Each structure stands twice: as C-alpha cells, then as structure tokens.
Amino acid sequence: MSVARRLFGMLEFNEVEPKNNLRRFECDHADAIELKDLHIFADFLSDYPAEYILFLSKHSSAKGVASFTTHAEGNWSSSADLGGKPHQLSVAAPLQMHQILFQLNR
C-alpha cells in the first residue's frame, strides 16, 4: 500500500476546490495538494499558508535496498541539481517526522 493511500485512509481526507490549478484535499488536521511535477520543483509552496509542508516522494538507492525515511529538504553545498537553492536548508520538524513514521509503521 502506498504511503499516500495509507495516510489518506488514516486522516479521512476529502477533495475540495482546486487551488492554483492543483487538486486539493482537506481533513481536520491537514491539507494535501497533488503536485503535477516532482516536489523538487515546488518552490512556489514557500508562500503556502501552512505550519509544516510534507512531501510524500519515492526514492531509490544504488543498491536497491528498500527503506522508509523522513528528512528535511535542502542543499548543503553549492550544487542544486535536484531542485531548491544552493546552500539553503529547510527548517526540520523532528518531532513531527518521528510521529509520522511511528503512526505509519503501526
């Protein structure tokens, strides 16, 4: 089961009117937006009125080892090959990241 499907089932999202031409969903605890492109191109969300922004995305490793992780977005170096801006990190929310991992792993 995909993480998005599980999260939507846990939080009972309902589809609402699109915003900025993006599908949008709401529940008591969160809003969800379906992006048309990869999340690494979602700089426009920096103006979205939210306390936290969570991206559900699929990653792969060179060795093909499956894992489920959370991490804050950003670039430590002058390289921004995968989106964002060089030398910019997002603000991490470790308590919320832990809670999401814990709840989804139950």
C-alpha positions as CSV (number, residue, x, y, z in Angstrom):
1,M,0.0,0.0,0.0
2,S,1.4,3.4,-0.9
3,V,2.2,5.9,1.9
4,A,-0.2,8.4,0.4
5,R,-3.1,5.9,0.3
6,R,-2.4,4.9,3.9
7,L,-2.2,8.5,5.1
8,F,-5.4,9.4,3.3
9,G,-7.1,6.5,5.0
10,M,-5.9,7.4,8.4
11,L,-6.8,11.1,8.2
12,E,-10.0,10.8,6.1
13,F,-9.2,13.5,3.5
14,N,-12.0,14.9,1.3
15,E,-11.4,16.5,-2.0
16,V,-12.2,20.2,-2.1
17,E,-12.0,23.0,-4.6
18,P,-8.6,23.2,-6.5
19,K,-6.2,25.9,-5.7
20,N,-3.7,27.3,-8.3
21,N,-4.9,24.6,-10.6
22,L,-3.8,21.8,-8.3
23,R,-6.0,19.1,-6.8
24,R,-6.6,19.8,-3.1
25,F,-7.8,17.7,-0.2
26,E,-8.6,18.6,3.4
27,C,-9.2,16.9,6.8
28,D,-9.3,18.2,10.4
29,H,-5.5,18.0,10.7
30,A,-4.1,18.8,7.3
31,D,-4.4,19.9,3.7
32,A,-3.0,17.9,0.9
33,I,-2.1,19.0,-2.6
34,E,-1.4,16.8,-5.6
35,L,1.6,18.2,-7.4
36,K,1.9,17.8,-11.2
37,D,5.7,17.8,-11.2
38,L,8.3,16.4,-8.8
39,H,8.4,18.0,-5.4
40,I,11.9,19.3,-6.1
41,F,10.3,21.9,-8.4
42,A,7.7,23.1,-5.8
43,D,9.4,26.3,-4.7
44,F,6.1,28.1,-5.2
45,L,4.8,26.4,-2.0
46,S,7.1,28.5,0.2
47,D,4.2,31.0,0.2
48,Y,1.6,28.3,1.1
49,P,-0.1,29.2,4.4
50,A,1.0,26.1,6.4
51,E,2.9,25.5,9.6
52,Y,4.6,22.4,8.0
53,I,4.8,21.1,4.5
54,L,5.3,17.4,4.0
55,F,6.2,15.8,0.7
56,L,5.5,12.2,0.0
57,S,8.0,11.0,-2.5
58,K,9.7,7.9,-3.7
59,H,13.4,7.5,-3.5
60,S,15.7,4.7,-4.6
61,S,19.2,3.6,-3.6
62,A,22.0,2.4,-5.8
63,K,21.9,-1.0,-4.0
64,G,18.1,-1.2,-4.3
65,V,17.6,-1.6,-0.6
66,A,14.0,-0.7,0.4
67,S,13.7,1.8,3.3
68,F,11.2,4.3,4.7
69,T,12.6,7.5,5.9
70,T,11.9,11.2,6.6
71,H,14.3,14.0,6.0
72,A,14.3,17.8,5.7
73,E,14.8,19.2,2.2
74,G,17.7,21.3,1.3
75,N,21.2,21.6,-0.2
76,W,24.3,21.7,2.0
77,S,26.6,22.6,-0.9
78,S,26.7,24.9,-3.9
79,S,25.0,22.2,-6.0
80,A,21.3,22.3,-6.5
81,D,21.0,19.6,-9.2
82,L,17.8,18.2,-7.7
83,G,16.0,21.4,-7.1
84,G,16.0,24.1,-4.4
85,K,18.7,26.7,-4.0
86,P,22.4,26.2,-3.2
87,H,23.4,26.4,0.5
88,Q,19.7,26.6,1.6
89,L,18.1,24.1,4.0
90,S,14.5,23.9,5.1
91,V,13.5,24.0,8.7
92,A,13.3,20.5,10.1
93,A,10.4,19.3,12.3
94,P,11.9,16.2,14.0
95,L,9.1,15.6,16.4
96,Q,6.5,15.6,13.6
97,M,8.7,13.5,11.4
98,H,9.0,10.9,14.2
99,Q,5.3,10.9,14.8
100,I,4.5,10.3,11.1
101,L,7.0,7.4,10.9
102,F,5.6,5.9,14.1
103,Q,2.0,6.2,13.0
104,L,2.5,4.9,9.5
105,N,4.5,1.9,10.8
106,R,1.8,0.7,13.2
